[in-house]
């Protein structure tokens, strides 16, 4: 009986029809993202319109920083190659806001009333949840590596600045519509906009209000999930 139980625990997802990675968290992420994509495909099939197809692209962008941080952690770059670690960490920093950005796709709820509102709500929340999970897990991986790279680093001295930059990235992605690669393709436009925000804080008070609100919210979400993980073990 015990042997049978052990076998069932070691292979908890044998019923899955597609192959996933060996990590249990990755399997759950694959299932969750697959469900989200299936909802978009079902909507497109039902309506005959490519509405919300951009959610899949946004999910791909949200997955990239998780892929990057996972690669860095697997290679243990913080120990084996500090210079490479710093370079790739900078690339990761450019993409990590995409993970949390999907939450703002809830702004589109009700814009395309071709299906019941509850369906679009479930679909967008599903993508937002995927992005949030990918972001939290990726930041956690990076936090662990930074603790190796900078022993004695305090939790909030890393987490809040990261979440503040995430919130800034969410704002400039949602409203002035800049994206991660504009730092290369449009550095003048991006830097000009950020300088205007900095030297005219009153003029951009709503922008800074959003950055402050989202940075605190995402910090609380991260710390809460992190402590829930510890509490249930």
C-alpha positions as CSV (number, residue, x, y, z in Angstrom):
1,X,0.0,0.0,0.0
2,X,2.8,2.4,0.9
3,X,4.7,1.6,-2.2
4,X,1.7,2.3,-4.4
5,X,1.2,5.6,-2.6
6,X,4.8,6.6,-3.1
7,X,4.5,5.8,-6.8
8,X,1.4,7.9,-7.2
9,X,3.1,10.8,-5.4
10,X,6.2,10.6,-7.5
11,X,4.1,10.8,-10.7
12,X,1.2,13.1,-9.8
13,X,0.4,14.2,-13.3
14,X,0.6,11.0,-15.4
15,X,-2.8,11.9,-16.9
16,X,-1.5,15.0,-18.6
17,X,-1.4,14.4,-22.3
18,X,1.6,16.6,-23.0
19,X,5.1,16.5,-21.6
20,X,6.1,19.1,-19.1
21,X,9.3,19.7,-17.1
22,X,10.1,17.6,-14.1
23,X,9.6,20.4,-11.6
24,X,6.1,20.3,-9.9
25,X,5.7,24.1,-9.9
26,X,6.5,24.2,-13.6
27,X,3.9,21.5,-14.2
28,X,1.3,23.6,-12.4
29,X,2.3,26.7,-14.3
30,X,2.1,24.8,-17.6
31,X,-1.5,23.6,-16.7
32,X,-2.5,27.1,-15.6
33,X,-1.1,28.8,-18.7
34,X,-2.6,26.1,-20.9
35,X,-6.0,26.7,-19.4
36,X,-5.7,30.5,-20.0
37,X,-4.7,30.0,-23.6
38,X,-7.6,27.5,-24.1
39,X,-10.0,30.1,-22.9
40,X,-8.8,32.6,-25.6
41,X,-9.0,29.9,-28.2
42,X,-12.5,29.0,-27.2
43,X,-13.5,32.7,-27.4
44,X,-12.0,33.1,-30.8
45,X,-13.7,29.9,-32.0
46,X,-17.1,31.1,-30.6
47,X,-17.0,34.7,-31.9
48,X,-14.9,34.2,-35.0
49,X,-12.8,37.2,-34.0
50,X,-9.2,37.4,-32.8
51,X,-10.1,39.5,-29.8
52,X,-7.8,39.1,-26.8
53,X,-5.2,37.2,-28.8
54,X,-2.7,39.8,-27.4
55,X,-3.1,38.1,-24.0
56,X,-1.2,35.2,-25.2
57,X,1.7,37.4,-26.4
58,X,1.6,39.2,-23.0
59,X,1.8,35.8,-21.3
60,X,4.8,34.9,-23.4
61,X,6.5,38.1,-22.3
62,X,5.6,37.4,-18.7
63,X,7.2,33.9,-19.0
64,X,10.5,35.3,-20.3
65,X,11.9,36.7,-17.0
66,X,11.0,33.4,-15.3
67,X,12.9,31.5,-18.0
68,X,15.9,33.9,-17.5
69,X,16.0,33.7,-13.7
70,X,15.6,29.9,-13.9
71,X,18.5,29.7,-16.3
72,X,20.6,31.8,-14.0
73,X,19.7,29.8,-10.9
74,X,20.4,26.5,-12.7
75,X,23.8,27.6,-13.8
76,X,24.5,29.1,-10.4
77,X,25.9,32.2,-12.0
78,X,26.0,34.2,-8.8
79,X,28.9,32.0,-7.7
80,X,30.4,30.7,-11.0
81,X,30.4,33.8,-13.1
82,X,29.5,37.1,-11.3
83,X,30.1,39.3,-14.4
84,X,27.7,37.2,-16.5
85,X,25.3,37.2,-13.6
86,X,25.2,41.0,-13.4
87,X,24.7,41.3,-17.2
88,X,21.9,38.8,-17.4
89,X,20.3,40.2,-14.2
90,X,20.1,43.6,-16.0
91,X,18.3,41.9,-18.9
92,X,16.0,40.2,-16.5
93,X,15.3,43.6,-14.9
94,X,14.1,44.9,-18.2
95,X,11.6,42.1,-18.7
96,X,10.3,41.4,-15.2
97,X,7.6,44.2,-15.3
98,X,5.9,42.2,-18.1
99,X,5.0,39.5,-15.6
100,X,3.0,41.9,-13.5
101,X,1.7,44.0,-16.4
102,X,-1.0,41.5,-17.3
103,X,-2.9,42.6,-14.2
104,X,-3.8,45.8,-16.0
105,X,-5.4,43.9,-18.9
106,X,-8.5,43.9,-16.6
107,X,-8.9,47.4,-17.9
108,X,-10.3,45.7,-21.1
109,X,-13.1,44.0,-19.3
110,X,-16.4,44.8,-21.0
111,X,-14.8,46.3,-24.1
112,X,-15.8,43.4,-26.4
113,X,-19.3,42.1,-25.4
114,X,-19.4,39.2,-27.7
115,X,-19.5,36.6,-24.9
116,X,-20.9,36.6,-21.3
117,X,-19.0,39.1,-19.1
118,X,-18.2,36.3,-16.6
119,X,-16.3,34.5,-19.3
120,X,-14.1,37.5,-20.1
121,X,-13.6,38.1,-16.4
122,X,-12.5,34.5,-15.8
123,X,-10.2,34.6,-18.8
124,X,-8.4,37.9,-18.0
125,X,-8.1,36.9,-14.3
126,X,-6.6,33.6,-15.4
127,X,-3.9,35.4,-17.4
128,X,-3.4,37.9,-14.6
129,X,-2.9,35.1,-12.1
130,X,-0.4,33.4,-14.4
131,X,1.6,36.6,-14.8
132,X,1.5,37.2,-11.1
133,X,2.8,33.7,-10.3
134,X,5.5,33.9,-12.9
135,X,6.6,37.3,-11.5
136,X,6.6,36.3,-7.9
137,X,8.5,33.0,-8.6
138,X,11.0,34.8,-10.8
139,X,11.6,37.6,-8.2
140,X,12.0,34.9,-5.6
141,X,14.6,33.1,-7.7
142,X,16.5,36.3,-8.1
143,X,16.2,37.2,-4.4
144,X,17.9,33.9,-3.6
145,X,20.7,34.5,-6.0
146,X,21.2,38.1,-4.8
147,X,21.5,36.7,-1.2
148,X,24.4,34.6,-2.5
149,X,25.8,37.5,-4.5
150,X,25.4,40.0,-1.6
151,X,25.4,38.0,1.7
152,X,23.5,39.8,4.5
153,X,21.2,41.7,2.0
154,X,17.9,42.6,3.7
155,X,14.7,41.4,2.2
156,X,13.0,44.7,1.7
157,X,16.1,46.4,0.4
158,X,15.8,44.2,-2.6
159,X,12.1,43.5,-3.0
160,X,10.7,47.0,-2.8
161,X,13.1,48.6,-5.3
162,X,12.3,45.8,-7.7
163,X,8.6,46.2,-7.2
164,X,8.9,50.0,-7.6
165,X,10.7,49.5,-10.9
166,X,8.0,46.9,-11.9
167,X,5.3,49.5,-11.1
168,X,7.1,52.1,-13.1
169,X,7.4,49.6,-16.0
170,X,3.7,48.8,-15.8
171,X,2.8,52.5,-16.0
172,X,5.0,53.4,-19.0
173,X,3.8,50.2,-20.7
174,X,0.1,50.8,-20.1
175,X,-0.1,54.5,-20.8
176,X,2.7,56.0,-22.9
177,X,3.0,52.5,-24.4
178,X,6.8,52.0,-24.1
179,X,8.0,48.4,-23.9
180,X,11.1,46.5,-22.7
181,X,13.1,46.8,-25.9
182,X,12.6,50.5,-26.2
183,X,15.7,50.9,-24.1
184,X,17.5,49.8,-27.2
185,X,15.2,50.8,-30.1
186,X,14.0,54.1,-28.7
187,X,16.3,55.1,-25.8
188,X,15.9,58.9,-26.4
189,X,12.1,58.8,-26.4
190,X,12.0,56.6,-23.3
191,X,14.6,58.6,-21.3
192,X,13.0,61.9,-22.3
193,X,9.6,60.7,-21.0
194,X,11.2,59.5,-17.7
195,X,13.1,62.8,-17.3
196,X,9.8,64.7,-17.8
197,X,8.1,62.6,-15.1
198,X,11.0,63.2,-12.7
199,X,11.3,67.0,-13.1
200,X,7.6,67.6,-13.3
201,X,6.2,65.4,-10.5
202,X,3.1,67.5,-10.0
203,X,2.2,67.3,-13.7
204,X,2.6,63.5,-13.5
205,X,1.0,63.1,-10.1
206,X,-1.4,60.4,-11.3
207,X,1.5,58.5,-12.8
208,X,3.5,58.6,-9.6
209,X,0.4,57.8,-7.6
210,X,-0.1,54.6,-9.7
211,X,3.6,53.7,-9.3
212,X,3.4,54.1,-5.5
213,X,0.1,52.2,-5.2
214,X,1.2,49.3,-7.4
215,X,4.7,49.1,-5.9
216,X,3.2,48.7,-2.4
217,X,0.5,46.3,-3.5
218,X,3.0,44.0,-5.4
219,X,5.4,44.1,-2.4
220,X,2.6,43.0,-0.1
221,X,1.5,40.3,-2.6
222,X,5.1,39.0,-2.8
223,X,5.7,38.9,0.9
224,X,2.3,37.3,1.6
225,X,2.8,34.5,-0.9
226,X,6.3,34.0,0.3
227,X,5.1,33.6,3.9
228,X,2.1,31.5,2.9
229,X,4.6,29.1,1.3
230,X,6.5,28.9,4.6
231,X,3.3,28.5,6.7
232,X,1.9,25.6,4.8
233,X,5.0,23.5,5.0
